[in-house]
Amino acid sequence: MKYILEWIVEYVLIILHFPLTILNFFLPNAPVKESRLQIPIILVERWLKRNPLHFFMKKFLEKNGFTVYSINFPLLKGNFSESAKALKQFIQEKKLSNIILVGISCGGLTCYEYLTNYNGWEKTKKFISVGTPFQGAKLGFLLFFMNAGKELSPKGSYIQSLLKNPQVNSDKIYCLGAKYDELVGYKNSFILNTKQIVIDVAGHNFLHTLWIPTLEKIKNICLASR
C-alpha cells in the first residue's frame, strides 16, 4: 500500500510538472541570506525547465543555516560537457569555494563532469547526487532528439567514457537513489566505490522533490561538513 500511494504521487508530479513551471516567475533562486555556517550549497538541475518543487529543498537547507544557490542548465542547450563548463563559469562569477554540489537527476552528470574534467574538486568539499543516471537512464531514449538526451543511453559512448574516468575523491561522493526509479533505474543511480545510499521511496521525481527523508539525508551530509 505504501508504494502504491507513492507511485500515485509520482505520476501526479509528472502530470503537473509543466503547468507548475509558472511558479518559476515568482520563486527566488538566489540565496535569501548569507549562511552562518559559511558552507555554500549549489543545487544543480538539468532538465527542460527548472522544477519549481526544488524550491522546497532550497528552503529546507536554508532553514538549517546554509547559503543555497539554485541553477538549471536546460537539456535543449548543449551537451553535458558544455553544461559543466557553464557550471564552472557560474562558480567563478559568484567567487565561491569550499562548496557542496547537489546534483539533481541529470544535474548530477553536469556536476560529475565538472569535477572530473574541469578541476572542480579545487573548489568542492562534497558532491551529493540524487537520482543521477551515472550509468545511463532507462528511459533516456525518449530524449533522443537532444544532444544531451543521446548521451543518456546506458550503452552509449558518453556514459561508457564517463565510467572510465579515473575516480578521484570517491570518499567525498554520496550517491542517493530511490528504491524504485522508473526513469533512471535503481542500479543506474550509483557509481562504484562511492557512498551509495538507497532511499526507501518509489518514484524518480518524488525522490528529489517532496520526499522528506531525502531532504533530511542531504541536510545531514551537509551538516557533517562543518
C-alpha positions as CSV (number, residue, x, y, z in Angstrom):
1,M,0.0,0.0,0.0
2,K,2.9,2.4,0.8
3,Y,4.4,2.1,-2.6
4,I,1.1,2.3,-4.4
5,L,0.5,5.7,-2.8
6,E,4.0,6.8,-3.7
7,W,3.5,5.8,-7.3
8,I,0.3,7.8,-7.4
9,V,2.1,10.9,-6.1
10,E,4.9,10.2,-8.6
11,Y,2.6,10.3,-11.6
12,V,0.7,13.3,-10.3
13,L,4.1,15.1,-10.2
14,I,4.8,14.1,-13.7
15,I,1.5,15.3,-15.0
16,L,1.7,18.6,-13.1
17,H,5.4,19.3,-13.9
18,F,4.9,21.7,-16.8
19,P,1.9,23.5,-15.5
20,L,3.7,24.2,-12.3
21,T,6.6,25.8,-14.1
22,I,4.7,29.1,-14.0
23,L,5.8,29.3,-10.3
24,N,9.3,29.9,-11.5
25,F,8.3,33.5,-12.2
26,F,7.7,34.0,-8.5
27,L,10.1,31.8,-6.6
28,P,13.6,33.2,-5.8
29,N,16.7,31.2,-6.8
30,A,19.4,33.5,-5.4
31,P,20.3,32.9,-1.7
32,V,18.0,34.7,0.7
33,K,20.8,35.5,3.1
34,E,24.4,34.5,3.8
35,S,25.0,31.3,5.7
36,R,26.0,31.3,9.3
37,L,27.8,28.0,8.5
38,Q,29.8,29.5,5.7
39,I,29.2,26.4,3.5
40,P,27.6,27.4,0.2
41,I,25.5,24.7,-1.5
42,I,24.7,24.7,-5.2
43,L,21.6,22.8,-6.3
44,V,22.3,21.8,-9.9
45,E,19.5,20.8,-12.2
46,R,19.5,19.7,-15.9
47,W,16.0,19.4,-17.3
48,L,13.8,21.1,-19.9
49,K,12.6,23.7,-17.4
50,R,13.5,24.4,-13.8
51,N,11.5,22.3,-11.5
52,P,9.8,24.7,-9.1
53,L,9.3,21.9,-6.5
54,H,13.1,22.0,-5.9
55,F,12.4,25.3,-4.1
56,F,11.4,23.1,-1.1
57,M,14.9,21.6,-1.0
58,K,16.4,25.1,-1.2
59,K,14.2,26.4,1.6
60,F,14.8,23.3,3.8
61,L,18.5,23.7,3.6
62,E,18.4,27.5,4.1
63,K,16.4,26.9,7.3
64,N,19.2,24.8,8.5
65,G,21.7,27.6,8.1
66,F,23.2,27.1,4.6
67,T,23.6,29.6,1.7
68,V,21.9,27.9,-1.2
69,Y,22.2,28.7,-4.9
70,S,19.9,27.0,-7.4
71,I,20.7,26.7,-11.1
72,N,19.3,24.8,-14.1
73,F,21.1,24.0,-17.4
74,P,18.3,23.3,-19.9
75,L,18.7,20.0,-21.7
76,L,18.0,21.7,-25.0
77,K,21.1,23.8,-24.6
78,G,24.2,21.8,-25.3
79,N,25.7,18.6,-24.1
80,F,26.9,17.7,-20.6
81,S,30.5,18.9,-21.2
82,E,29.1,22.4,-22.1
83,S,26.8,22.4,-19.1
84,A,29.9,21.5,-16.9
85,K,31.8,24.4,-18.4
86,A,28.8,26.7,-17.6
87,L,28.8,25.5,-14.0
88,K,32.5,26.3,-13.7
89,Q,31.8,29.8,-15.0
90,F,28.9,30.2,-12.6
91,I,31.1,29.3,-9.6
92,Q,33.9,31.6,-10.8
93,E,31.5,34.5,-11.2
94,K,30.0,34.0,-7.7
95,K,33.5,33.7,-6.3
96,L,32.5,30.5,-4.5
97,S,34.8,28.0,-2.8
98,N,34.6,25.1,-0.3
99,I,31.2,24.3,-1.8
100,I,28.9,21.3,-1.7
101,L,27.4,20.4,-5.0
102,V,24.0,18.7,-5.0
103,G,23.3,17.3,-8.5
104,I,19.6,16.6,-9.0
105,S,18.9,13.9,-11.6
106,C,20.8,14.8,-14.8
107,G,22.3,17.8,-13.0
108,G,24.5,15.2,-11.2
109,L,26.1,14.3,-14.6
110,T,26.9,18.0,-15.0
111,C,28.5,18.1,-11.6
112,Y,30.5,14.9,-12.1
113,E,31.8,16.2,-15.5
114,Y,32.8,19.5,-13.8
115,L,34.6,17.7,-11.0
116,T,36.5,15.2,-13.2
117,N,37.2,17.3,-16.3
118,Y,37.2,20.9,-15.1
119,N,39.3,20.7,-11.9
120,G,36.1,21.1,-9.9
121,W,37.5,19.4,-6.8
122,E,39.7,22.5,-6.2
123,K,36.6,24.4,-5.0
124,T,34.3,21.5,-3.9
125,K,34.1,20.0,-0.5
126,K,31.5,17.3,-1.2
127,F,29.3,16.1,-4.1
128,I,25.8,14.7,-3.5
129,S,23.9,13.2,-6.4
130,V,20.2,12.5,-6.2
131,G,18.8,10.1,-8.8
132,T,21.6,10.8,-11.2
133,P,21.8,8.4,-14.3
134,F,25.6,7.8,-13.9
135,Q,25.1,4.5,-15.9
136,G,22.6,5.9,-18.2
137,A,18.8,6.4,-17.9
138,K,16.4,3.5,-18.5
139,L,14.1,5.8,-20.4
140,G,16.7,8.1,-21.8
141,F,15.8,7.1,-25.3
142,L,12.7,9.3,-25.0
143,L,15.1,12.3,-25.3
144,F,16.7,11.1,-28.5
145,F,16.1,14.4,-30.3
146,M,18.6,16.3,-28.0
147,N,22.4,16.1,-27.8
148,A,22.2,15.6,-24.0
149,G,19.4,13.1,-24.4
150,K,21.6,10.9,-26.7
151,E,24.3,11.0,-24.1
152,L,22.0,9.3,-21.6
153,S,22.0,5.9,-23.4
154,P,23.3,3.3,-21.0
155,K,25.4,1.7,-23.7
156,G,26.3,5.0,-25.4
157,S,29.8,6.4,-25.9
158,Y,29.3,9.2,-23.4
159,I,28.3,7.0,-20.4
160,Q,31.0,4.5,-21.2
161,S,33.7,7.2,-21.3
162,L,32.3,8.7,-18.1
163,L,32.6,5.4,-16.2
164,K,36.1,5.0,-17.4
165,N,37.3,8.3,-15.9
166,P,39.7,7.6,-13.0
167,Q,37.9,8.2,-9.7
168,V,39.1,11.0,-7.5
169,N,37.9,11.7,-4.0
170,S,35.4,8.8,-4.0
171,D,35.0,9.2,-0.3
172,K,33.5,12.7,-0.9
173,I,30.8,11.5,-3.3
174,Y,27.4,10.5,-1.9
175,C,25.0,8.8,-4.4
176,L,21.3,8.8,-3.4
177,G,18.9,6.7,-5.3
178,A,15.3,5.6,-5.0
179,K,14.5,2.0,-4.1
180,Y,12.2,2.1,-7.2
181,D,13.0,4.5,-10.0
182,E,11.1,4.2,-13.3
183,L,13.0,6.8,-15.3
184,V,16.7,6.1,-14.4
185,G,16.6,2.7,-12.9
186,Y,17.7,1.6,-9.4
187,K,21.3,0.5,-10.1
188,N,22.0,3.3,-12.6
189,S,22.0,5.9,-9.9
190,F,25.3,4.8,-8.3
191,I,29.0,4.9,-9.0
192,L,31.3,2.2,-7.7
193,N,33.4,2.9,-4.7
194,T,31.3,5.9,-3.6
195,K,28.9,6.2,-0.7
196,Q,25.7,4.6,-2.0
197,I,22.6,5.5,-0.2
198,V,19.2,3.9,-1.0
199,I,16.2,6.0,-0.2
200,D,13.1,3.9,0.6
201,V,10.7,5.5,-1.9
202,A,9.1,4.8,-5.2
203,G,9.4,7.3,-8.0
204,H,12.2,9.3,-9.5
205,N,10.5,12.7,-9.2
206,F,9.2,12.0,-5.7
207,L,12.7,11.2,-4.6
208,H,14.1,14.6,-5.4
209,T,11.2,16.9,-4.8
210,L,8.8,16.3,-1.8
211,W,10.2,13.2,-0.1
212,I,11.3,14.5,3.4
213,P,13.8,11.6,4.1
214,T,15.8,12.7,1.0
215,L,16.0,16.2,2.3
216,E,17.0,15.0,5.7
217,K,19.7,12.8,4.3
218,I,21.1,15.7,2.2
219,K,21.0,18.0,5.3
220,N,22.8,15.5,7.5
221,I,25.6,15.0,4.9
222,C,26.0,18.8,4.6
223,L,26.0,19.4,8.3
224,A,28.8,16.8,8.7
225,S,30.9,19.1,6.6
226,R,31.0,21.9,9.3
